[in-house]
């Protein structure tokens, strides 16, 4: 008996295994070919099989279009409406996307754009505005916002730059107001001056802070501040000249000239302080400004101060010449009045002559002082130049400071003398050019000082005197 | 016509109610809609009437429903065509006129007889299509005759993409069986 494999025995008892139906091979190729044939036959139907009659196509088109044109002609063509925009947009984009995303975003964008563009346009338009203008508030708010943002960031460099720029703006505003014909300009000038003062103080404070802590304010930034301070000074100088020549205006009567002068000195001090700091920073190893540039700044500041001293001296000389000639005229007038007029008139003329002689003597001593200032100034400047040549920047800086003080002093002398002369000169000239008996009861003397074409007092005093005489209804006399 | 130009025409139609824009869309779709309708009705006259009605209804729908979303013009046309055909069936059912065995008639007259072999094949396949149930007829003609995408068919029929694919597969198999008989 031979052993047979068990499996085979068992297997022989089982029915033959059938493959599951899903594995039964079918004629897939033939089937898919048939399907492909059917698909291509279906496609053929499109091209040749089923087509509408061409005459029906044409007729139906005409009929349909005439029908729809009739419906349109009865209603006005809809104008563009924002309500119809969103459905129209949803032709191109999914409706949910249009309504849930595009529309809210678009509305938000428009709101932001209108808001910011309006704000930018207004601030931009307000840039040229002056105190008193309704846009001036916008300008100041804009500036304060800028300032607040910068101070929040704690960037001292930007803060210093910003306030130097604001100081320049205020100075220009003062100049524009002084040149304007606004009846309320006095108040506006005061407002702008107060703002200017506070801006310069902020710049000064920032410079002090930069000096104390070796902060991030570099010598280069300080140089920019110095340039701004010089610009402010130049603007205020021209404002002061305008005010001095326009002595008949309200502004001259007020203390405006003094204030402008103070402010100018403040700007000048700031510029000198800035030069000092540039030197200090450079010596401390700050190389953002080169040695040559530092020397140039020192030289420039000295030259500026020296030229101011010279200019003051020239003005003083002019005043002295005019006053001297006025003294001669007054003396002649006294002599004339003794022969032609009453005792009262002679006494008045004598008083006036004495007064003008006193002024002449003051002017003379002032001229001597300014002359000495020029001599000293030239000497100091020469010394300063030598120190610069020797690379002694600190020594040159002390010369700059000396010159600055000297220029301020000589200007003070010039201003005081000029003010006195301006008070007395019109009267002297009136007496000279219109020798009418000043005590005559029916004649008044009208003195008009025209200074509209004057821009500078250097050289000769720009005073033009027009004298007219008219019958007066009441007796007037010249006040001393 | 590209999808973009179709959308531009639809935009003109919706915002300006422009008949010229509608005329261009009509020229593009008239044959397709006619064909779509033809497979579901008994003769070409009916197909012409229904096609004409479909376009007029589409115009009125666009003019009167400016706030409603229209994803595509073709989708709208086919949906309206379906509804018109259903209306026709209902009317016929009410009148007891429905023909189970459609007559073979083709729309372009004598020319069609020129190619006899082709004509016989076409007759056969059209006959087979008309024997399919409505659901299969629709997907087969839309997919293979009008060459629409599954997404478009899904939009027209209101079924999901997968359902359309399954229906299409079954429809083709059924059609194959019908043609083989």
Interface residues (C-beta under 8 A of the other chain):
Chain A: X31 X34 X35 X38 X39 X41 X42 X43 X44 X45 X46 X48 X49 X50 X51 X52 X53 X54 X56 X57 X60 X61 X63 X64 X65 X67 X68 X69 X71 X72 X75 X77 X78 X80 X84 X87 X88 X90 X91 X92 X94 X95
Chain B: X7 X10 X11 X14 X15 X16 X17 X19 X22 X23 X26 X27 X30 X31 X34 X35 X38 X39 X44 X47 X48 X51 X52 X55 X56 X59 X60 X63 X66 X67 X68 X69 X70 X71 X106 X107 X108 X109 X112 X115 X118 X121 X122 X125 X126 X129 X140 X141 X144 X145 X146 X147 X172 X173 X175 X176 X179 X180
